[in-house]
Amino acid sequence: MSEDKDRVSYLKRKRSILRTAVTNTVTKLEHELLETEHIDVDKLEEILEILVTKFESLKCIDNELEPLFGEIEFEEEYTKTEEYNDKVTLTKFRVNKRIRELNKNVSNFPANVSHDVEKINQVYQPNINIEENSVRIKLPKLCIPKFSGDVNQWLNFWNSFESAIHKNVHLNKVDKFNYLKSYLGGTALSTVDGFSISDSTYDAAINLLKERFAREDLLIQTHMSNILNIKPLKHSNDINAFRKFYDKVSMELRSLECLGLCIENISSVLCTTILRALPQDILIEFNQLQNEKSYTNVNDLLNFLSLSLRSRERAALISCDSSSRRFTTSYPSNNSSFETQRDFEIHKSDKTKQFSACQLISTDIEKQNIKGSNCIFCDSSIHESLDCDYAYNLSLDERENIFE
């Protein structure tokens, strides 16, 4: 029973902090909406995003508290929760409406007006350097990848988080900490989950994450292990597998360079590992180009793989174009001229041909072929009547009419 009380007390303190933060954020938005000039759409969107994040955290606390309330305090607590829901919903609606209006005004602003204003400024303020203004284009929101403790993904996560949130001067450290927790999961979240949300604990949480996941020795070891355990390429003609193999090797090597490791110093180890994962025909090509060099440079090997892959990709495209080529042949007709198209397959066996109705009159065709070498259907001398493409498109009655 005492544990439940302690739990309720802890959650209520946490909820109180979040409610205060939500109220302050709503107040900021209301102040921005009261501005009649120089409204910054980007700033509105930033504050609105903060409000949404804080309100989501607040709802999670409310959901945890709801089953812990007794019958007496449930009604009062639920009413207060709904008041915050209404306040946030109304604020979000007003802000989104204002943003739509501002974007609409920007898109409808006449181009000639801005041009005239610029000309006036140039005439009356000749000694002032006028900064060229351009209409802002609303770019899609950046998506920060969630980090769950995989060392391979640390740099991707941290570079995105640092640029969008950690170095954002419009956010205080409490807001940054809320954002940080929302983008963490698994062992990464467990690392900082024990911290209370405050200015001082944010810096401590960042340092702890870097200490655990941003160690250069651990990152180098991880990338080296990925190269040593890379999946072998079985067939050089498997273009998709070859592309994945090359991209994987290239990514791991560049990651090692970004960590400050000179891959030239360990070329022999890297080259031996990569060469063991290649099929025999590629190994032969590479050794021929090496010209009996005793030392293999990993960058030379990477350049060779890139050239070999591009060559195979181009060859595959050429082969694809050749196999999809179509031939068009025209034949005269007693009624009207027509054109028939067929796809000719290379090395197609005669056993795969189907003669259907033509077989019913094969005896007559053979008799006609004995009399002359030309096809009885199209009068061509380059094929026999049984192989006539024109005849394939005729009905049985039309073929019988030709023999009559």
Summary of the structure (lengths in Angstrom):
residues: 404
radius of gyration: 37.2
end to end distance: 106.0
largest distance: 111.3
contacts: 957
relative contact order: 0.04
helix: 69%
strand: 3%
